[in-house]
Every structure is written in C-alpha cells, then in structure tokens.
Amino acid sequence: MNRILLSVFVLAAFVAVCALGENTGELTAETMKAALHTATAQEGDFIERVMTRVENGTLPLDLVQSTFLWAKKKPKKKFYYFKQGLILRAADRGIKVE
C-alpha cells in the first residue's frame, strides 16, 4: 500500500513539474501570461505584480503555482479564474492581493 501511495505522489510531482515547462519548474510572468491568455495591459500588470510579490517573499510561490496550474486547465477565461482564485486563496491565508 505504501509503495502505491509513493508512486502516486512521485507521478503527481512529475506531472506538476512538466506542466510548468522544461525550465525545471520555474514559473515566470511571461509563461503565465501566455498560458492564461492575458488580453489587456491590466491583466499583464496583475501578473507582473503577483510575480514581484513572490520575489519579495510577500506572496507564497506554492500558492501562485497551484492556482496557476488549476486556472490554466479551465476551458475559457483562464486569467479570470487565476485572478479570482488567487485573491480568495490568499485571503484565506490573511494575504491581500490587488
């Protein structure tokens, strides 16, 4: 049973890293803009602000990554899902986004 759980965990981690790209899992603003199909300068600016906060340590990378991976699977309005999801999930941790 433990081997099965370990195998599932390793497979899930591998899929998550592959979903971020071939650059060893590094998430960049450009990658996010392309995957989330940003359409306006305001959407691009939001992603830039989010990544700046990640670099400053005021927004956890794992929160941004997991929200990004969830939102990019949506069939439409990927950026909208990312933004709203990140705002709500960050609020649950006591972090204000926007």
Biopython code that builds the backbone (N, CA, C, O; Angstrom):
import numpy as np
from Bio.PDB.StructureBuilder import StructureBuilder

atoms = [
    (1, "MET", "N", (0.825, -1.197, 0.000)),
    (1, "MET", "CA", (0.000, 0.000, 0.000)),
    (1, "MET", "C", (0.868, 1.259, 0.000)),
    (1, "MET", "O", (0.580, 2.210, -0.727)),
    (2, "ASN", "N", (1.927, 1.269, 0.810)),
    (2, "ASN", "CA", (2.809, 2.431, 0.874)),
    (2, "ASN", "C", (3.513, 2.672, -0.450)),
    (2, "ASN", "O", (3.727, 3.821, -0.835)),
    (3, "ARG", "N", (3.877, 1.602, -1.156)),
    (3, "ARG", "CA", (4.519, 1.750, -2.465)),
    (3, "ARG", "C", (3.577, 2.405, -3.459)),
    (3, "ARG", "O", (4.005, 3.224, -4.273)),
    (4, "ILE", "N", (2.319, 2.058, -3.402)),
    (4, "ILE", "CA", (1.329, 2.638, -4.314)),
    (4, "ILE", "C", (1.182, 4.130, -4.039)),
    (4, "ILE", "O", (1.179, 4.936, -4.969)),
    (5, "LEU", "N", (1.062, 4.500, -2.775)),
    (5, "LEU", "CA", (0.945, 5.916, -2.419)),
    (5, "LEU", "C", (2.190, 6.696, -2.834)),
    (5, "LEU", "O", (2.087, 7.808, -3.351)),
    (6, "LEU", "N", (3.356, 6.116, -2.608)),
    (6, "LEU", "CA", (4.594, 6.772, -3.007)),
    (6, "LEU", "C", (4.657, 6.944, -4.522)),
    (6, "LEU", "O", (5.071, 7.994, -5.013)),
    (7, "SER", "N", (4.252, 5.927, -5.254)),
    (7, "SER", "CA", (4.249, 6.006, -6.715)),
    (7, "SER", "C", (3.297, 7.086, -7.215)),
    (7, "SER", "O", (3.622, 7.821, -8.147)),
    (8, "VAL", "N", (2.134, 7.181, -6.603)),
    (8, "VAL", "CA", (1.167, 8.210, -6.989)),
    (8, "VAL", "C", (1.727, 9.590, -6.694)),
    (8, "VAL", "O", (1.586, 10.499, -7.512)),
    (9, "PHE", "N", (2.353, 9.763, -5.553)),
    (9, "PHE", "CA", (2.939, 11.058, -5.194)),
    (9, "PHE", "C", (4.050, 11.453, -6.162)),
    (9, "PHE", "O", (4.098, 12.598, -6.611)),
    (10, "VAL", "N", (4.933, 10.531, -6.485)),
    (10, "VAL", "CA", (6.031, 10.821, -7.416)),
    (10, "VAL", "C", (5.482, 11.162, -8.796)),
    (10, "VAL", "O", (5.974, 12.087, -9.443)),
    (11, "LEU", "N", (4.490, 10.444, -9.246)),
    (11, "LEU", "CA", (3.879, 10.726, -10.546)),
    (11, "LEU", "C", (3.218, 12.098, -10.551)),
    (11, "LEU", "O", (3.355, 12.840, -11.524)),
    (12, "ALA", "N", (2.511, 12.447, -9.495)),
    (12, "ALA", "CA", (1.859, 13.754, -9.412)),
    (12, "ALA", "C", (2.894, 14.877, -9.417)),
    (12, "ALA", "O", (2.689, 15.901, -10.069)),
    (13, "ALA", "N", (3.985, 14.701, -8.708)),
    (13, "ALA", "CA", (5.040, 15.719, -8.696)),
    (13, "ALA", "C", (5.663, 15.866, -10.072)),
    (13, "ALA", "O", (5.946, 16.982, -10.508)),
    (14, "PHE", "N", (5.880, 14.757, -10.758)),
    (14, "PHE", "CA", (6.447, 14.799, -12.108)),
    (14, "PHE", "C", (5.518, 15.526, -13.068)),
    (14, "PHE", "O", (5.974, 16.347, -13.864)),
    (15, "VAL", "N", (4.241, 15.243, -13.007)),
    (15, "VAL", "CA", (3.271, 15.906, -13.876)),
    (15, "VAL", "C", (3.233, 17.405, -13.595)),
    (15, "VAL", "O", (3.158, 18.202, -14.530)),
    (16, "ALA", "N", (3.283, 17.794, -12.346)),
    (16, "ALA", "CA", (3.255, 19.222, -11.991)),
    (16, "ALA", "C", (4.480, 19.945, -12.541)),
    (16, "ALA", "O", (4.361, 21.050, -13.070)),
    (17, "VAL", "N", (5.640, 19.337, -12.423)),
    (17, "VAL", "CA", (6.866, 19.963, -12.939)),
    (17, "VAL", "C", (6.812, 20.051, -14.456)),
    (17, "VAL", "O", (7.190, 21.075, -15.024)),
    (18, "CYS", "N", (6.358, 19.013, -15.114)),
    (18, "CYS", "CA", (6.252, 19.034, -16.574)),
    (18, "CYS", "C", (5.244, 20.071, -17.047)),
    (18, "CYS", "O", (5.440, 20.689, -18.093)),
    (19, "ALA", "N", (4.190, 20.265, -16.305)),
    (19, "ALA", "CA", (3.166, 21.235, -16.692)),
    (19, "ALA", "C", (3.705, 22.655, -16.661)),
    (19, "ALA", "O", (3.199, 23.517, -17.379)),
    (20, "LEU", "N", (4.715, 22.917, -15.849)),
    (20, "LEU", "CA", (5.299, 24.250, -15.772)),
    (20, "LEU", "C", (6.284, 24.519, -16.900)),
    (20, "LEU", "O", (6.645, 25.671, -17.145)),
    (21, "GLY", "N", (6.711, 23.499, -17.569)),
    (21, "GLY", "CA", (7.643, 23.686, -18.674)),
    (21, "GLY", "C", (8.939, 22.952, -18.430)),
    (21, "GLY", "O", (9.115, 22.295, -17.404)),
    (22, "GLU", "N", (9.829, 23.069, -19.367)),
    (22, "GLU", "CA", (11.088, 22.345, -19.306)),
    (22, "GLU", "C", (12.149, 23.079, -18.503)),
    (22, "GLU", "O", (13.253, 22.560, -18.341)),
    (23, "ASN", "N", (11.855, 24.251, -18.004)),
    (23, "ASN", "CA", (12.848, 25.046, -17.291)),
    (23, "ASN", "C", (12.874, 24.712, -15.798)),
    (23, "ASN", "O", (12.874, 25.617, -14.964)),
    (24, "THR", "N", (12.894, 23.460, -15.465)),
    (24, "THR", "CA", (12.976, 22.939, -14.097)),
    (24, "THR", "C", (11.886, 23.479, -13.178)),
    (24, "THR", "O", (12.103, 23.621, -11.974)),
    (25, "GLY", "N", (10.738, 23.774, -13.727)),
    (25, "GLY", "CA", (9.621, 24.192, -12.899)),
    (25, "GLY", "C", (9.595, 25.665, -12.563)),
    (25, "GLY", "O", (8.766, 26.091, -11.759)),
    (26, "GLU", "N", (10.479, 26.463, -13.155)),
    (26, "GLU", "CA", (10.493, 27.903, -12.858)),
    (26, "GLU", "C", (9.308, 28.577, -13.520)),
    (26, "GLU", "O", (9.109, 28.469, -14.730)),
    (27, "LEU", "N", (8.540, 29.259, -12.729)),
    (27, "LEU", "CA", (7.360, 29.964, -13.212)),
    (27, "LEU", "C", (7.728, 31.415, -13.456)),
    (27, "LEU", "O", (8.245, 32.082, -12.559)),
    (28, "THR", "N", (7.467, 31.917, -14.662)),
    (28, "THR", "CA", (7.777, 33.305, -14.984)),
    (28, "THR", "C", (6.501, 34.039, -15.368)),
    (28, "THR", "O", (5.484, 33.422, -15.684)),
    (29, "ALA", "N", (6.570, 35.354, -15.335)),
    (29, "ALA", "CA", (5.416, 36.167, -15.726)),
    (29, "ALA", "C", (5.051, 35.905, -17.176)),
    (29, "ALA", "O", (3.868, 35.841, -17.509)),
    (30, "GLU", "N", (6.037, 35.754, -18.041)),
    (30, "GLU", "CA", (5.772, 35.519, -19.463)),
    (30, "GLU", "C", (5.069, 34.181, -19.682)),
    (30, "GLU", "O", (4.147, 34.078, -20.491)),
    (31, "THR", "N", (5.514, 33.161, -18.954)),
    (31, "THR", "CA", (4.873, 31.847, -19.043)),
    (31, "THR", "C", (3.412, 31.938, -18.624)),
    (31, "THR", "O", (2.530, 31.375, -19.272)),
    (32, "MET", "N", (3.172, 32.653, -17.533)),
    (32, "MET", "CA", (1.815, 32.780, -17.024)),
    (32, "MET", "C", (0.933, 33.566, -17.994)),
    (32, "MET", "O", (-0.207, 33.179, -18.252)),
    (33, "LYS", "N", (1.458, 34.666, -18.530)),
    (33, "LYS", "CA", (0.679, 35.469, -19.465)),
    (33, "LYS", "C", (0.276, 34.657, -20.683)),
    (33, "LYS", "O", (-0.861, 34.746, -21.145)),
    (34, "ALA", "N", (1.199, 33.869, -21.201)),
    (34, "ALA", "CA", (0.905, 33.054, -22.385)),
    (34, "ALA", "C", (-0.119, 31.963, -22.067)),
    (34, "ALA", "O", (-1.069, 31.756, -22.823)),
    (35, "ALA", "N", (0.076, 31.278, -20.963)),
    (35, "ALA", "CA", (-0.812, 30.164, -20.619)),
    (35, "ALA", "C", (-2.206, 30.627, -20.215)),
    (35, "ALA", "O", (-3.190, 29.929, -20.460)),
    (36, "LEU", "N", (-2.294, 31.799, -19.599)),
    (36, "LEU", "CA", (-3.587, 32.297, -19.132)),
    (36, "LEU", "C", (-4.272, 33.198, -20.166)),
    (36, "LEU", "O", (-5.364, 33.713, -19.926)),
    (37, "HIS", "N", (-3.630, 33.376, -21.298)),
    (37, "HIS", "CA", (-4.189, 34.153, -22.411)),
    (37, "HIS", "C", (-4.604, 35.556, -21.975)),
    (37, "HIS", "O", (-5.748, 35.966, -22.172)),
    (38, "THR", "N", (-3.662, 36.286, -21.381)),
    (38, "THR", "CA", (-3.971, 37.657, -20.983)),
    (38, "THR", "C", (-4.264, 38.490, -22.229)),
    (38, "THR", "O", (-3.589, 38.359, -23.250)),
    (39, "ALA", "N", (-5.268, 39.337, -22.130)),
    (39, "ALA", "CA", (-5.724, 40.098, -23.299)),
    (39, "ALA", "C", (-5.497, 41.594, -23.161)),
    (39, "ALA", "O", (-5.515, 42.309, -24.163)),
    (40, "THR", "N", (-5.286, 42.081, -21.956)),
    (40, "THR", "CA", (-5.147, 43.523, -21.752)),
    (40, "THR", "C", (-3.873, 43.821, -20.969)),
    (40, "THR", "O", (-3.279, 42.938, -20.350)),
    (41, "ALA", "N", (-3.475, 45.076, -21.013)),
    (41, "ALA", "CA", (-2.304, 45.511, -20.245)),
    (41, "ALA", "C", (-2.556, 45.349, -18.745)),
    (41, "ALA", "O", (-1.636, 45.025, -17.995)),
    (42, "GLN", "N", (-3.793, 45.572, -18.308)),
    (42, "GLN", "CA", (-4.121, 45.445, -16.882)),
    (42, "GLN", "C", (-3.932, 44.001, -16.410)),
    (42, "GLN", "O", (-3.453, 43.765, -15.300)),
    (43, "GLU", "N", (-4.305, 43.049, -17.242)),
    (43, "GLU", "CA", (-4.118, 41.645, -16.879)),
    (43, "GLU", "C", (-2.629, 41.316, -16.770)),
    (43, "GLU", "O", (-2.200, 40.636, -15.838)),
    (44, "GLY", "N", (-1.858, 41.802, -17.723)),
    (44, "GLY", "CA", (-0.415, 41.594, -17.677)),
    (44, "GLY", "C", (0.215, 42.249, -16.463)),
    (44, "GLY", "O", (1.107, 41.677, -15.837)),
    (45, "ASP", "N", (-0.245, 43.444, -16.128)),
    (45, "ASP", "CA", (0.261, 44.147, -14.950)),
    (45, "ASP", "C", (-0.054, 43.388, -13.670)),
    (45, "ASP", "O", (0.767, 43.359, -12.753)),
    (46, "PHE", "N", (-1.231, 42.772, -13.595)),
    (46, "PHE", "CA", (-1.589, 41.989, -12.418)),
    (46, "PHE", "C", (-0.592, 40.850, -12.230)),
    (46, "PHE", "O", (-0.105, 40.620, -11.123)),
    (47, "ILE", "N", (-0.296, 40.149, -13.298)),
    (47, "ILE", "CA", (0.645, 39.026, -13.216)),
    (47, "ILE", "C", (2.033, 39.532, -12.826)),
    (47, "ILE", "O", (2.715, 38.898, -12.021)),
    (48, "GLU", "N", (2.454, 40.652, -13.381)),
    (48, "GLU", "CA", (3.755, 41.236, -13.018)),
    (48, "GLU", "C", (3.796, 41.569, -11.527)),
    (48, "GLU", "O", (4.792, 41.294, -10.857)),
    (49, "ARG", "N", (2.719, 42.159, -11.005)),
    (49, "ARG", "CA", (2.663, 42.495, -9.576)),
    (49, "ARG", "C", (2.708, 41.234, -8.714)),
    (49, "ARG", "O", (3.371, 41.208, -7.678)),
    (50, "VAL", "N", (2.000, 40.191, -9.147)),
    (50, "VAL", "CA", (1.997, 38.932, -8.405)),
    (50, "VAL", "C", (3.413, 38.359, -8.351)),
    (50, "VAL", "O", (3.878, 37.947, -7.289)),
    (51, "MET", "N", (4.093, 38.335, -9.489)),
    (51, "MET", "CA", (5.435, 37.758, -9.519)),
    (51, "MET", "C", (6.441, 38.610, -8.729)),
    (51, "MET", "O", (7.385, 38.074, -8.149)),
    (52, "THR", "N", (6.243, 39.914, -8.706)),
    (52, "THR", "CA", (7.093, 40.783, -7.897)),
    (52, "THR", "C", (6.917, 40.457, -6.419)),
    (52, "THR", "O", (7.891, 40.409, -5.668)),
    (53, "ARG", "N", (5.682, 40.234, -6.009)),
    (53, "ARG", "CA", (5.415, 39.877, -4.615)),
    (53, "ARG", "C", (5.990, 38.513, -4.266)),
    (53, "ARG", "O", (6.446, 38.301, -3.143)),
    (54, "VAL", "N", (5.972, 37.583, -5.224)),
    (54, "VAL", "CA", (6.596, 36.275, -4.987)),
    (54, "VAL", "C", (8.096, 36.470, -4.773)),
    (54, "VAL", "O", (8.671, 35.903, -3.843)),
    (55, "GLU", "N", (8.725, 37.265, -5.626)),
    (55, "GLU", "CA", (10.166, 37.522, -5.499)),
    (55, "GLU", "C", (10.499, 38.235, -4.194)),
    (55, "GLU", "O", (11.550, 37.983, -3.605)),
    (56, "ASN", "N", (9.621, 39.117, -3.736)),
    (56, "ASN", "CA", (9.833, 39.835, -2.476)),
    (56, "ASN", "C", (9.531, 38.982, -1.252)),
    (56, "ASN", "O", (9.887, 39.349, -0.132)),
    (57, "GLY", "N", (8.878, 37.853, -1.461)),
    (57, "GLY", "CA", (8.544, 36.973, -0.346)),
    (57, "GLY", "C", (7.256, 37.321, 0.364)),
    (57, "GLY", "O", (6.993, 36.799, 1.447)),
    (58, "THR", "N", (6.432, 38.206, -0.227)),
    (58, "THR", "CA", (5.168, 38.581, 0.420)),
    (58, "THR", "C", (3.982, 37.764, -0.095)),
    (58, "THR", "O", (2.858, 37.918, 0.384)),
    (59, "LEU", "N", (4.239, 36.908, -1.060)),
    (59, "LEU", "CA", (3.205, 36.020, -1.596)),
    (59, "LEU", "C", (3.864, 34.671, -1.849)),
    (59, "LEU", "O", (4.853, 34.605, -2.580)),
    (60, "PRO", "N", (3.341, 33.585, -1.262)),
    (60, "PRO", "CA", (3.984, 32.284, -1.382)),
    (60, "PRO", "C", (3.947, 31.739, -2.823)),
    (60, "PRO", "O", (2.908, 31.763, -3.482)),
    (61, "LEU", "N", (5.084, 31.258, -3.283)),
    (61, "LEU", "CA", (5.193, 30.694, -4.625)),
    (61, "LEU", "C", (4.269, 29.498, -4.800)),
    (61, "LEU", "O", (3.648, 29.345, -5.852)),
    (62, "ASP", "N", (4.170, 28.643, -3.776)),
    (62, "ASP", "CA", (3.321, 27.454, -3.908)),
    (62, "ASP", "C", (1.859, 27.829, -4.128)),
    (62, "ASP", "O", (1.142, 27.133, -4.846)),
    (63, "LEU", "N", (1.418, 28.913, -3.520)),
    (63, "LEU", "CA", (0.047, 29.383, -3.697)),
    (63, "LEU", "C", (-0.182, 29.845, -5.133)),
    (63, "LEU", "O", (-1.203, 29.527, -5.742)),
    (64, "VAL", "N", (0.777, 30.598, -5.666)),
    (64, "VAL", "CA", (0.673, 31.102, -7.039)),
    (64, "VAL", "C", (0.734, 29.940, -8.029)),
    (64, "VAL", "O", (-0.072, 29.875, -8.957)),
    (65, "GLN", "N", (1.679, 29.028, -7.839)),
    (65, "GLN", "CA", (1.827, 27.895, -8.752)),
    (65, "GLN", "C", (0.593, 27.018, -8.783)),
    (65, "GLN", "O", (0.113, 26.658, -9.858)),
    (66, "SER", "N", (0.079, 26.676, -7.631)),
    (66, "SER", "CA", (-1.071, 25.774, -7.603)),
    (66, "SER", "C", (-2.311, 26.444, -8.196)),
    (66, "SER", "O", (-3.106, 25.791, -8.871)),
    (67, "THR", "N", (-2.475, 27.734, -7.949)),
    (67, "THR", "CA", (-3.604, 28.456, -8.531)),
    (67, "THR", "C", (-3.439, 28.559, -10.044)),
    (67, "THR", "O", (-4.409, 28.414, -10.788)),
    (68, "PHE", "N", (-2.222, 28.806, -10.494)),
    (68, "PHE", "CA", (-1.925, 28.870, -11.925)),
    (68, "PHE", "C", (-2.235, 27.539, -12.610)),
    (68, "PHE", "O", (-2.901, 27.514, -13.645)),
    (69, "LEU", "N", (-1.760, 26.444, -12.041)),
    (69, "LEU", "CA", (-1.995, 25.134, -12.649)),
    (69, "LEU", "C", (-3.483, 24.812, -12.717)),
    (69, "LEU", "O", (-3.944, 24.223, -13.695)),
    (70, "TRP", "N", (-4.229, 25.188, -11.702)),
    (70, "TRP", "CA", (-5.673, 24.965, -11.685)),
    (70, "TRP", "C", (-6.356, 25.808, -12.760)),
    (70, "TRP", "O", (-7.190, 25.303, -13.512)),
    (71, "ALA", "N", (-6.003, 27.088, -12.830)),
    (71, "ALA", "CA", (-6.675, 28.010, -13.751)),
    (71, "ALA", "C", (-6.369, 27.699, -15.209)),
    (71, "ALA", "O", (-7.238, 27.853, -16.067)),
    (72, "LYS", "N", (-5.155, 27.267, -15.500)),
    (72, "LYS", "CA", (-4.818, 27.043, -16.908)),
    (72, "LYS", "C", (-5.519, 25.814, -17.488)),
    (72, "LYS", "O", (-5.500, 25.611, -18.702)),
    (73, "LYS", "N", (-6.125, 25.007, -16.652)),
    (73, "LYS", "CA", (-6.902, 23.859, -17.127)),
    (73, "LYS", "C", (-8.332, 24.241, -17.511)),
    (73, "LYS", "O", (-9.039, 23.451, -18.138)),
    (74, "LYS", "N", (-8.750, 25.427, -17.143)),
    (74, "LYS", "CA", (-10.108, 25.871, -17.447)),
    (74, "LYS", "C", (-10.244, 26.090, -18.954)),
    (74, "LYS", "O", (-9.301, 26.557, -19.593)),
    (75, "PRO", "N", (-11.407, 25.758, -19.533)),
    (75, "PRO", "CA", (-11.568, 25.888, -20.983)),
    (75, "PRO", "C", (-11.625, 27.334, -21.468)),
    (75, "PRO", "O", (-11.195, 27.626, -22.584)),
    (76, "LYS", "N", (-12.146, 28.234, -20.651)),
    (76, "LYS", "CA", (-12.258, 29.639, -21.026)),
    (76, "LYS", "C", (-11.981, 30.505, -19.810)),
    (76, "LYS", "O", (-12.051, 30.042, -18.671)),
    (77, "LYS", "N", (-11.665, 31.769, -20.067)),
    (77, "LYS", "CA", (-11.464, 32.767, -19.003)),
    (77, "LYS", "C", (-10.419, 32.330, -17.987)),
    (77, "LYS", "O", (-10.618, 32.480, -16.781)),
    (78, "LYS", "N", (-9.307, 31.790, -18.470)),
    (78, "LYS", "CA", (-8.257, 31.278, -17.598)),
    (78, "LYS", "C", (-7.722, 32.362, -16.661)),
    (78, "LYS", "O", (-7.543, 32.127, -15.466)),
    (79, "PHE", "N", (-7.468, 33.555, -17.214)),
    (79, "PHE", "CA", (-6.936, 34.628, -16.369)),
    (79, "PHE", "C", (-7.924, 34.984, -15.272)),
    (79, "PHE", "O", (-7.526, 35.165, -14.121)),
    (80, "TYR", "N", (-9.202, 35.088, -15.606)),
    (80, "TYR", "CA", (-10.229, 35.415, -14.616)),
    (80, "TYR", "C", (-10.205, 34.403, -13.469)),
    (80, "TYR", "O", (-10.244, 34.787, -12.300)),
    (81, "TYR", "N", (-10.141, 33.110, -13.803)),
    (81, "TYR", "CA", (-10.095, 32.081, -12.769)),
    (81, "TYR", "C", (-8.835, 32.226, -11.916)),
    (81, "TYR", "O", (-8.881, 32.088, -10.693)),
    (82, "PHE", "N", (-7.705, 32.508, -12.581)),
    (82, "PHE", "CA", (-6.464, 32.674, -11.838)),
    (82, "PHE", "C", (-6.565, 33.841, -10.860)),
    (82, "PHE", "O", (-6.251, 33.696, -9.678)),
    (83, "LYS", "N", (-6.994, 34.976, -11.346)),
    (83, "LYS", "CA", (-7.050, 36.173, -10.510)),
    (83, "LYS", "C", (-8.000, 35.976, -9.332)),
    (83, "LYS", "O", (-7.624, 36.214, -8.184)),
    (84, "GLN", "N", (-9.209, 35.549, -9.606)),
    (84, "GLN", "CA", (-10.190, 35.385, -8.536)),
    (84, "GLN", "C", (-9.769, 34.283, -7.572)),
    (84, "GLN", "O", (-9.915, 34.424, -6.358)),
    (85, "GLY", "N", (-9.251, 33.189, -8.112)),
    (85, "GLY", "CA", (-8.797, 32.096, -7.259)),
    (85, "GLY", "C", (-7.658, 32.519, -6.350)),
    (85, "GLY", "O", (-7.634, 32.176, -5.168)),
    (86, "LEU", "N", (-6.709, 33.269, -6.911)),
    (86, "LEU", "CA", (-5.570, 33.724, -6.112)),
    (86, "LEU", "C", (-6.012, 34.703, -5.029)),
    (86, "LEU", "O", (-5.553, 34.618, -3.890)),
    (87, "ILE", "N", (-6.887, 35.616, -5.374)),
    (87, "ILE", "CA", (-7.382, 36.581, -4.387)),
    (87, "ILE", "C", (-8.068, 35.861, -3.228)),
    (87, "ILE", "O", (-7.816, 36.173, -2.064)),
    (88, "LEU", "N", (-8.931, 34.903, -3.544)),
    (88, "LEU", "CA", (-9.656, 34.182, -2.490)),
    (88, "LEU", "C", (-8.746, 33.287, -1.658)),
    (88, "LEU", "O", (-8.850, 33.252, -0.432)),
    (89, "ARG", "N", (-7.858, 32.569, -2.326)),
    (89, "ARG", "CA", (-6.967, 31.657, -1.602)),
    (89, "ARG", "C", (-5.976, 32.431, -0.743)),
    (89, "ARG", "O", (-5.655, 32.007, 0.367)),
    (90, "ALA", "N", (-5.493, 33.554, -1.243)),
    (90, "ALA", "CA", (-4.575, 34.377, -0.447)),
    (90, "ALA", "C", (-5.306, 34.964, 0.758)),
    (90, "ALA", "O", (-4.748, 35.036, 1.853)),
    (91, "ALA", "N", (-6.541, 35.378, 0.554)),
    (91, "ALA", "CA", (-7.332, 35.916, 1.676)),
    (91, "ALA", "C", (-7.506, 34.890, 2.775)),
    (91, "ALA", "O", (-7.511, 35.241, 3.955)),
    (92, "ASP", "N", (-7.650, 33.625, 2.404)),
    (92, "ASP", "CA", (-7.753, 32.563, 3.412)),
    (92, "ASP", "C", (-6.492, 32.477, 4.270)),
    (92, "ASP", "O", (-6.539, 32.020, 5.412)),
    (93, "ARG", "N", (-5.380, 32.914, 3.718)),
    (93, "ARG", "CA", (-4.102, 32.902, 4.456)),
    (93, "ARG", "C", (-3.803, 34.271, 5.076)),
    (93, "ARG", "O", (-2.729, 34.475, 5.642)),
    (94, "GLY", "N", (-4.742, 35.198, 4.970)),
    (94, "GLY", "CA", (-4.546, 36.508, 5.550)),
    (94, "GLY", "C", (-3.699, 37.444, 4.701)),
    (94, "GLY", "O", (-3.131, 38.410, 5.211)),
    (95, "ILE", "N", (-3.612, 37.158, 3.402)),
    (95, "ILE", "CA", (-2.810, 37.972, 2.487)),
    (95, "ILE", "C", (-3.744, 38.691, 1.538)),
    (95, "ILE", "O", (-4.613, 38.072, 0.925)),
    (96, "LYS", "N", (-3.566, 40.001, 1.416)),
    (96, "LYS", "CA", (-4.391, 40.781, 0.497)),
    (96, "LYS", "C", (-3.672, 40.879, -0.845)),
    (96, "LYS", "O", (-2.503, 41.259, -0.918)),
    (97, "VAL", "N", (-4.405, 40.524, -1.912)),
    (97, "VAL", "CA", (-3.861, 40.609, -3.272)),
    (97, "VAL", "C", (-4.672, 41.625, -4.033)),
    (97, "VAL", "O", (-5.901, 41.643, -3.965)),
    (98, "GLU", "N", (-3.959, 42.486, -4.771)),
    (98, "GLU", "CA", (-4.550, 43.506, -5.663)),
    (98, "GLU", "C", (-4.169, 44.878, -5.307)),
    (98, "GLU", "O", (-4.591, 45.827, -5.967)),
]
sb = StructureBuilder()
sb.init_structure("model")
sb.init_model(0)
sb.init_chain("A")
sb.init_seg("    ")
for serial, (resi, resn, name, xyz) in enumerate(atoms, 1):
    if name == "N":
        sb.init_residue(resn, " ", resi, " ")
    sb.init_atom(name, np.array(xyz, "f"), 0.0, 1.0, " ", f" {name:<3s}", serial, name[0])
structure = sb.get_structure()
